[in-house]
Amino acid sequence: MIFDVHGVDIEERQLYGDLDANSGEYHLRKRNERIASDRADVIITVSQDLERYVEGILDRGGHSSRARFEIVPCVLSFSASPADVAVAREKARQRLGLTTRPCVLYLGGSSGWQLPTETVAAFAALRRTTPSAFLLILTGDVEAFTALCREAGIPADDFAITSCPHREVATVACAADAALLLRDDNLVNRVASPTKFAEYLSMGVPVMITEVLGDFARIVREFDVGAVVPASNDAGLVAAGLRDLVLATEEARAQRRERCIAACREVLSFESILTTYRRIYRPDVADPTPSARSSSEASSA
């Protein structure tokens, strides 16, 4: 039996007022969660923090699960090379009329948990020290973000807010020099694995990320693909981190873009998790690693 855990659904519904801790549904969900954890042979989680949380559920219940844990983050499939991204980036910047303007990206909706107000405030703070900065927002909530930008005093020439089909997002978003991924400090976010992070990296865009997204903050630091901001999401601190990213030399920014793509391919692509899935679902099948293939090919020769 495999228990695949993608988040803390019970706690998330409690946080946003959709589930009463005294309700029958709450107790049923908690019971099923414990049963699944107890009976599983393998428990898959999307982050190290989620693994620790599920282990805590077992400890608090006094249970000793036979399960082994595997971490499989939310990933995506892509085939673009750094050269492909560089060409698409130049075209996107020309279409947006950016020339040499540093560009900050936000991709997503205007729901409160995505911190849209803090995101716009951080850019407004950046613009006060870097007047040439430009904000690119790709969203389905165009009116909401337009209002936020106007309230923050950002001139219309300094931002573009648009919506486009998901398949076209990469061809626009790759124009950016940095992206924002801010989150509040709560359990839901601490165990999360937002696919948006992998999307940013796959487009060669370094990420300004809140430290509460622990696994991804570690990737940012390990691969040098962005910057990490404290859980306060203070606009001044976020702006300072953004400024370091977008005003680096062109050579440094180009190298960081290549690191972003490489990091995504190495740890956040479908290809990167195949070995783990094979170990979970098909332990009877040998892993066709490059070395194994080479040995086989040599024998055939």
LINZIFEN-V403816 format. One line per field, one symbol per residue. burial: 1 if it has 24 or more other C-alpha atoms within 12 Angstrom, else 0. A space follows every 50 residues. Layout:
burial: ???
This chain:
burial: 00111111011100000000000000000100110111010111111111 10111011000000101111111111010101001101110110010100 11111111110001111111111111100101111111100100110110 01010001111110000011111111111111110111111111111111 11111111111111111011001111111110111111111111111000 00111111111111111110011100100100000000000000000000 0
